[in-house]
Amino acid sequence: MKYQLPPLNGLIAFESAARSGNFARAAEELNLTQSTVSHRVRMLERHLGYSLFERLPRGLRLTESGKAYLPSIRKAFEQIFSSTAGIFGRKDQGSLTVRAPVSYSVLWLGPLIDGFMQEYPGIEVRLISSIWADELATDETDIDLRLGFGIWPRCRAREVLRDRVTAVCCPQLVKGKAQAIRRIEDLAARPLIHVMGIEDLWMKYFDLAGMRLDVKRGDIHVDSTIAALEIAASSRCVALIQQRFIGRYLAAKRLVAPLDSTMEMEQAIYLVEPESRRQPKPEAILFSEWLGQDGGE
């Protein structure tokens, strides 16, 4: 199949001008004259038959066609870069700072990160953990992973991982006949562990079973899933935990899942990027592509 592609120089000029907001900064970035950048964008617009920018006295503003076209062009450039680096490598690989909720850092991303480092051995990875999802990332953060509903002010968000939860407890709570956990109703009589930020999981879990969860004394509230797992493994309390986190605990027989019932979480892990960020680092592009391919495994 022969592709009738737009002029590549025009696409590069369009993406740079859209990111920088004017032809002068785009020209500086591309090491061209301002008139050359403007001319290349004009040629692209003629090829497409649509205007991509409104020319303003103090800069540029994307037209509706330009707004619709820009994300796919950026994605195409990122895929070309990622494929090239993945096959041929990069000589100037640097560092990458990744921030993620502490439980996801330790129980999900930590065991996976070696795969990325083996694929791109020249990149130094710094993994930073956060407890509260709405804490602001620093300017040094290249990849910001957050647990939430995908809506943060002045940010773009892409869903990376969604999980299901299941009830877990120490093995002693399923042994014997007296007070053993056999049904969802048995959970209601046990002290429950609630993780701050997703405290409503137990309520929704019982709602799904047609039951009402009554507030009772003896429940525990913790600020991380790691804490919930450790308390559940060494007490008579029951935790509702993401399935992706419990494999090693089940294999080590520190926890058991007494019931088959599971529930999909409403919140998910998102890759969050400030709208003000002009362009991600090359290392961040590589990590984002790798996460989309391998991170959900």
Secondary structure in CASP SS format (residue, H / E / C, confidence):
PFRMAT SS
TARGET T0000
AUTHOR 0000-0000-0000
METHOD secondary structure of the structure
MODEL  1
M C 1.00
K C 1.00
Y C 1.00
Q C 1.00
L C 1.00
P C 1.00
P C 1.00
L H 1.00
N H 1.00
G H 1.00
L H 1.00
I H 1.00
A H 1.00
F H 1.00
E H 1.00
S H 1.00
A H 1.00
A H 1.00
R H 1.00
S H 1.00
G C 1.00
N C 1.00
F H 1.00
A H 1.00
R H 1.00
A H 1.00
A H 1.00
E H 1.00
E H 1.00
L H 1.00
N C 1.00
L C 1.00
T C 1.00
Q H 1.00
S H 1.00
T H 1.00
V H 1.00
S H 1.00
H H 1.00
R H 1.00
V H 1.00
R H 1.00
M H 1.00
L H 1.00
E H 1.00
R H 1.00
H H 1.00
L H 1.00
G C 1.00
Y C 1.00
S C 1.00
L C 1.00
F E 1.00
E E 1.00
R E 1.00
L E 1.00
P C 1.00
R C 1.00
G E 1.00
L E 1.00
R E 1.00
L E 1.00
T C 1.00
E H 1.00
S H 1.00
G H 1.00
K H 1.00
A H 1.00
Y H 1.00
L H 1.00
P H 1.00
S H 1.00
I H 1.00
R H 1.00
K H 1.00
A H 1.00
F H 1.00
E H 1.00
Q H 1.00
I H 1.00
F H 1.00
S H 1.00
S H 1.00
T H 1.00
A H 1.00
G H 1.00
I H 1.00
F H 1.00
G C 1.00
R C 1.00
K C 1.00
D C 1.00
Q C 1.00
G C 1.00
S E 1.00
L E 1.00
T E 1.00
V E 1.00
R E 1.00
A E 1.00
P E 1.00
V H 1.00
S H 1.00
Y H 1.00
S H 1.00
V H 1.00
L H 1.00
W H 1.00
L H 1.00
G H 1.00
P H 1.00
L H 1.00
I H 1.00
D H 1.00
G H 1.00
F H 1.00
M H 1.00
Q H 1.00
E H 1.00
Y C 1.00
P C 1.00
G C 1.00
I C 1.00
E E 1.00
V E 1.00
R E 1.00
L E 1.00
I E 1.00
S E 1.00
S E 1.00
I C 1.00
W C 1.00
A C 1.00
D C 1.00
E C 1.00
L C 1.00
A C 1.00
T C 1.00
D C 1.00
E C 1.00
T C 1.00
D C 1.00
I E 1.00
D E 1.00
L E 1.00
R E 1.00
L E 1.00
G E 1.00
F C 1.00
G C 1.00
I C 1.00
W C 1.00
P C 1.00
R C 1.00
C E 1.00
R E 1.00
A E 1.00
R E 1.00
E E 1.00
V E 1.00
L E 1.00
R C 1.00
D C 1.00
R E 1.00
V E 1.00
T E 1.00
A E 1.00
V E 1.00
C E 1.00
C C 1.00
P H 1.00
Q H 1.00
L H 1.00
V H 1.00
K C 1.00
G C 1.00
K C 1.00
A C 1.00
Q C 1.00
A C 1.00
I C 1.00
R C 1.00
R C 1.00
I H 1.00
E H 1.00
D H 1.00
L H 1.00
A H 1.00
A C 1.00
R C 1.00
P C 1.00
L E 1.00
I E 1.00
H E 1.00
V E 1.00
M C 1.00
G C 1.00
I C 1.00
E C 1.00
D C 1.00
L H 1.00
W H 1.00
M H 1.00
K H 1.00
Y H 1.00
F H 1.00
D H 1.00
L H 1.00
A C 1.00
G C 1.00
M C 1.00
R C 1.00
L C 1.00
D C 1.00
V C 1.00
K C 1.00
R C 1.00
G C 1.00
D C 1.00
I E 1.00
H E 1.00
V E 1.00
D C 1.00
S C 1.00
T H 1.00
I H 1.00
A H 1.00
A H 1.00
L H 1.00
E H 1.00
I H 1.00
A H 1.00
A H 1.00
S C 1.00
S C 1.00
R C 1.00
C C 1.00
V E 1.00
A E 1.00
L E 1.00
I E 1.00
Q E 1.00
Q H 1.00
R H 1.00
F H 1.00
I C 1.00
G H 1.00
R H 1.00
Y H 1.00
L H 1.00
A H 1.00
A C 1.00
K C 1.00
R C 1.00
L C 1.00
V E 1.00
A C 1.00
P C 1.00
L C 1.00
D C 1.00
S C 1.00
T E 1.00
M E 1.00
E E 1.00
M C 1.00
E C 1.00
Q C 1.00
A E 1.00
I E 1.00
Y E 1.00
L E 1.00
V E 1.00
E E 1.00
P E 1.00
E C 1.00
S C 1.00
R C 1.00
R C 1.00
Q C 1.00
P C 1.00
K C 1.00
P H 1.00
E H 1.00
A H 1.00
I H 1.00
L H 1.00
F H 1.00
S H 1.00
E H 1.00
W H 1.00
L H 1.00
G H 1.00
Q H 1.00
D H 1.00
G H 1.00
G C 1.00
E C 1.00
END
